[in-house]
Amino acid sequence: MNLLSRRSLLAIAAVVDIAIHARPDPVAAKHLAERHQLPPRHLETILQALVRAGILKGVRGPKGGYELATERRRIAAGDIVRAAMNADDEASFPEPHSVLVNDVIEPEIKQASQAFLAHLDKISVEDLCQRADKAGFNSSSDTSDFAI
């Protein structure tokens, strides 16, 4: 059982992918979508949420795309999940309201969610990039993690 929503999992994958491939040019959403076998429209809402959260930076122009807004060692997986969970399309789902949900289920879910996010906060994009490098996914030999 996966505790992450597909949206959150994709957000983490997108940020790590951008951290790996954003040298020397930003990563185009089109290329990111191709690598993850998704239609670009599914990715755009997540990418925009990550830009609003200050995790990614959007670059306009013919060589535009997305790059990290800060050093990858400073971006926690928990931050990415929070940004994905706050994406605009979440508001379209109705939220249940009842005594059972409010007084019994929701407090337990909140506690479990806090523990889950606390663990994700300990995992940086740098950690995930290092694992990707060991697994052979790193496409460049550049080990620097941030450019101004």
C-alpha positions as CSV (number, residue, x, y, z in Angstrom):
1,M,0.0,0.0,0.0
2,N,1.4,3.4,-1.0
3,L,0.6,6.2,1.4
4,L,1.5,8.9,-1.2
5,S,-1.1,10.1,-3.6
6,R,-0.1,9.7,-7.3
7,R,0.1,13.5,-7.4
8,S,2.6,13.5,-4.6
9,L,4.7,10.7,-6.0
10,L,4.8,12.4,-9.4
11,A,5.8,15.7,-7.7
12,I,8.8,14.1,-6.0
13,A,9.7,12.3,-9.3
14,A,9.5,15.6,-11.2
15,V,11.7,17.5,-8.8
16,V,14.3,14.8,-8.7
17,D,14.2,14.5,-12.5
18,I,14.7,18.2,-12.8
19,A,17.6,18.1,-10.3
20,I,19.3,15.5,-12.4
21,H,18.6,16.9,-15.9
22,A,18.5,20.7,-15.5
23,R,22.1,21.2,-16.6
24,P,22.9,23.4,-18.5
25,D,19.3,24.3,-19.6
26,P,16.0,24.1,-17.7
27,V,13.9,20.9,-18.2
28,A,11.0,21.4,-20.5
29,A,7.7,20.0,-19.2
30,K,7.4,18.1,-22.5
31,H,10.6,16.2,-21.9
32,L,9.7,15.5,-18.3
33,A,6.3,14.2,-19.3
34,E,7.9,11.9,-22.0
35,R,10.3,10.4,-19.4
36,H,7.5,9.6,-17.1
37,Q,5.1,8.6,-19.8
38,L,2.4,11.2,-19.0
39,P,0.4,13.7,-20.9
40,P,2.0,17.2,-20.2
41,R,-1.3,18.6,-19.0
42,H,-1.2,16.3,-16.0
43,L,2.2,17.6,-15.1
44,E,1.6,21.3,-15.5
45,T,-0.7,21.7,-12.5
46,I,1.9,19.9,-10.3
47,L,4.8,21.9,-11.7
48,Q,2.9,25.2,-11.1
49,A,2.2,24.2,-7.5
50,L,5.9,23.5,-7.0
51,V,6.7,26.9,-8.5
52,R,4.2,28.6,-6.1
53,A,5.8,26.8,-3.2
54,G,9.3,28.1,-4.2
55,I,10.6,24.6,-4.9
56,L,10.9,25.1,-8.7
57,K,11.5,28.1,-10.8
58,G,9.8,28.5,-14.2
59,V,12.0,29.8,-17.0
60,R,10.3,31.3,-20.1
61,G,11.6,31.3,-23.6
62,P,12.6,28.9,-26.3
63,K,15.0,27.1,-24.0
64,G,12.7,27.5,-21.1
65,G,11.4,25.0,-18.7
66,Y,11.8,24.3,-15.0
67,E,14.8,24.3,-12.7
68,L,15.3,24.1,-8.9
69,A,14.7,27.3,-7.1
70,T,17.2,26.4,-4.4
71,E,19.9,23.9,-3.7
72,R,18.7,20.3,-3.9
73,R,20.1,19.5,-0.4
74,R,17.7,22.2,1.0
75,I,14.5,20.7,-0.6
76,A,12.9,18.0,1.5
77,A,10.5,15.4,0.1
78,G,8.0,16.5,2.7
79,D,8.0,20.0,1.3
80,I,7.3,18.6,-2.2
81,V,4.5,16.5,-0.9
82,R,2.9,19.4,1.0
83,A,3.1,21.5,-2.2
84,A,1.5,18.7,-4.2
85,M,-1.3,18.3,-1.6
86,N,-2.0,22.0,-1.8
87,A,-2.5,21.9,-5.6
88,D,-5.6,23.7,-6.8
89,D,-7.3,20.6,-8.2
90,E,-7.6,19.1,-4.6
91,A,-10.4,21.6,-3.9
92,S,-12.7,19.8,-6.4
93,F,-13.1,16.8,-4.1
94,P,-15.8,17.1,-1.5
95,E,-14.7,16.7,2.1
96,P,-16.8,14.5,4.4
97,H,-18.1,16.1,7.6
98,S,-19.6,13.9,10.4
99,V,-18.9,13.2,14.1
100,L,-17.3,9.9,13.1
101,V,-14.9,11.7,10.7
102,N,-14.2,14.8,12.8
103,D,-13.8,13.1,16.2
104,V,-12.5,9.6,15.5
105,I,-11.0,9.2,12.1
106,E,-9.5,12.6,11.3
107,P,-7.4,12.9,14.5
108,E,-5.8,9.5,13.8
109,I,-5.2,10.3,10.2
110,K,-3.6,13.6,11.2
111,Q,-1.2,11.9,13.6
112,A,-0.2,9.3,11.0
113,S,0.2,12.0,8.4
114,Q,2.4,14.1,10.6
115,A,4.7,11.1,11.3
116,F,4.8,10.2,7.6
117,L,5.7,13.8,6.6
118,A,8.2,14.1,9.5
119,H,10.0,11.1,7.9
120,L,9.8,12.7,4.4
121,D,11.3,15.9,5.9
122,K,14.5,13.9,6.6
123,I,14.9,13.0,2.9
124,S,16.4,15.7,0.7
125,V,16.4,15.9,-3.1
126,E,20.1,15.5,-2.8
127,D,19.7,12.1,-1.0
128,L,17.3,11.0,-3.8
129,C,19.7,12.3,-6.5
130,Q,22.6,10.3,-5.0
131,R,20.5,7.1,-5.0
132,A,19.5,7.8,-8.6
133,D,23.2,8.3,-9.4
134,K,24.1,4.9,-7.8
135,A,21.3,3.3,-9.8
136,G,22.6,4.8,-13.0
137,F,19.9,7.4,-13.6
138,N,22.2,10.5,-13.5
139,S,22.6,11.8,-17.0
140,S,25.5,14.2,-16.3
141,S,28.7,14.0,-14.4
142,D,28.2,17.5,-12.9
143,T,27.9,17.1,-9.2
144,S,27.2,20.7,-8.4
145,D,23.7,21.2,-7.2
146,F,22.8,24.8,-7.8
147,A,23.5,27.6,-10.3
148,I,22.7,31.2,-10.1
